[in-house]
Amino acid sequence: MEQRITLITLGVKNLQRSRDFYKNVFGWEQTAASTDGIIFMQLNGIQLALFPQESLADDAGVAADGKGFRGFSLAHNVRSEKEVDELVAQLEHKGARVLKRPEKVFWGGYSSYIADPDDNLWEIAYNPFLPLDEGDKQR
């Protein structure tokens, strides 16, 4: 199997609420492939999909309760501690719930955590040991 992830699908309780969060808080746009039943957003070399939680669970053949910590987080890395502070402040101002304020962390970086409307964890981080790819130029 090649080392590649092409799509991350988040099961969400309310598709429109989640679409509005990613559009209005993160500033991301959905692609033309989106429908009334699924939202796609093109990221750097990967797509994020938002899909109703019940439908995703049914498709996978698992229970849809999704209780407790899910055992993963998504990360958005930036180029400095200052960028972490600025981005977290912007996201909070737009309505994101900050779970952990920006701080120096045990592994030598600097990070914060926010939650989307379905409590998916997003780490906003500066990692001095992990340079961003050339394709991740500031926009």
N, C-alpha and C positions, 0 to 999 in steps of 0.2 A: 504494500500500500504506500503510495506517495505521501509525503508530508505536506498536507494541504487541507485547509478548511475553506470551503466555498460559501457556506451559508450557516448562520446561527439563527435559529428560530426560537423566539420567546413566546411561550404560551401566556396569553394575557386575559384578564377577566373582562375587560371592556375595550374593544378594539379602537373605537374612536377616541376614548380618553388617552390610551397609550399613544396613538398616532399624534394627538395634540401635544402630549408631553415631548415626544421626540422632535416634533416640528417646532414647537414654540419655546421649549426650554433648551434643547440641544441645538436647534437651528438646522436640523437635517431635513432634507426633502425626500418624499417618496418617489419611486420610479414609475414610469408609464405601465409597468407590468403589474402594478397594484390593482386590486379589485375591491369590491365591497366586503369580501371575505378574508383578504390577506393584504398586508402592507409590506412592500419591499423598499429598502433604502440601500443604495450603493455606497459602500465605504471604500477604504483604500484596499482594493484587491479582494474584498469579501463583501457579502451582502448580509444585512440584518433583516429578518422577517418578523413581523408581528402577526400572530395567528390566535384565534380564540382558544383559550386553555382547554375547554371541553373537547373541541375538535381535534386539537393536537394530541391529547391523551387518547382519544378514540382511535386516531390514526396509528398511534404507537401500541395500542392494545393495553394501556395501563390505566390505573385509577387517576382521576383528575384532582384529587384533594390537594396535592402540592403543599403539604403542611411543613412548617419549620424551615430551618436553614437548608438550602438546596445543595450546598457543597461546592459552589463555584461563584466566581465573580467575573465581571467583564472589566477591562481596564482601558483607560485612555491616558496614554503617556504624553507628557509635554517636555519642553526643553530646559525648564528651570523651576526652582522652588517658587519664585515669584509668579510664574505662570500658573502653578497649582493654586496659589492664593487667589489670583485674579479670576481664574476660571470657576473655582468653587464659589466665590462671591457672586459672580454673574449668574451661575446656575441657581444659587439660593434666591437671588433677587427675582428670578423668573419662576420660582415656585418649587424648585427641587428640595427634597428633604435631606438635610445633611446629617448623616449618621455618625461621622467621625470628622472632627475639624482637622485641617492640615497640620501635620506634625512630622518631625524627624522620626524614622522608624528603624527597628532593630536591624534590618538588612542593609542599612546605609543610605537609604533613599528618603523621600519626603512624600507623604501621601495623605489622602482624605478619602472618605467613602460617602456616596450619596445613594439614594434609592429611587427607582422609578415608581410609577403608581402601583406596580405589582410586587414591590419589594425586591426586585432584582438589584443586586449590588453592583455599583459602578465605582471602581477605584480611579481616582484622578491622581496621577503620580508623576514624580520626577525620579528617574532611576539613572544615576550617573554611570552605572555599569552596563547600560543597555541603550546604545545610541539608536536613534530612530533611523529607519530605512531611508535611502535617498528619495524614494517616492513619497515620503511623508513630509514633504516640504510644507512650511507654514502657508496657509491660504489667506 
